[in-house]
């Protein structure tokens, strides 16, 4: 007499849409084939458990979940992130003008070299 669990498991295996599980409860399946399916499903289960465990650890450490939203939003409706950099050094206008001037010279030299090549 089959146990209630075994009957329920066979019924589950017959009715499930999970690939491979239906072969576990199939009558007359050769032992080697059943063992192959048990091995394959066990490895799959272990890999999935490992990947889910990693995701749970990441969530536990950061508690931020990032998901992709597949609805389109116009650019003007997306809030621009505000970044404020507060430097302890005061702004030095003289240094800024020297940097800007030297940058212009480098750019003009580069443009001149480019035009000479052409």
Secondary structure, DSSP 8 states (H G I E B T S, - for coil): ---HHHHHHHHHHHH--STTHHHHS-TT--HHHHHHHHHHHHHHHHHHHHHHHHHHHHHHHH--------S---GGGS---------SS---HHHHHHHHHHHHHHHHHHHHHHHHH-
